[in-house]
Amino acid sequence: MALTSFELGKLKIVGHVREELDRAGIVAQSIRCISGGIETPPGIARLTILVNGTLETLDLKAQEVEDCESIVVGETWHKIAALIGRLAS
């Protein structure tokens, strides 16, 4: 069964976050990008990163996630960079 653009985008985002955290010298206990269920609204993927007991979250619209199917770019890239910047502080 092939993955959808949304599922591929979520995987690409998690991989991108891991790389950026490594570059910044930040060790994460957990990185997740979840959607569906009762914790996230429809059409939203929630990126969660746990670093040193601090949990940071970022909600991304389905289109933003799908746009990252091949590479994390544009506004989504900037949002993730800002999130990582908060973790580095």
Secondary structure, 3 states (H helix, E strand, C coil): CCCCHHHHHHHHHHHHHHHHHHHHCCCCCEEEEEECCCCCCCCEEEEEEEECCEEEEEEEEHHHHHCCCCCCCHHHHHHHHHHHHHHHC
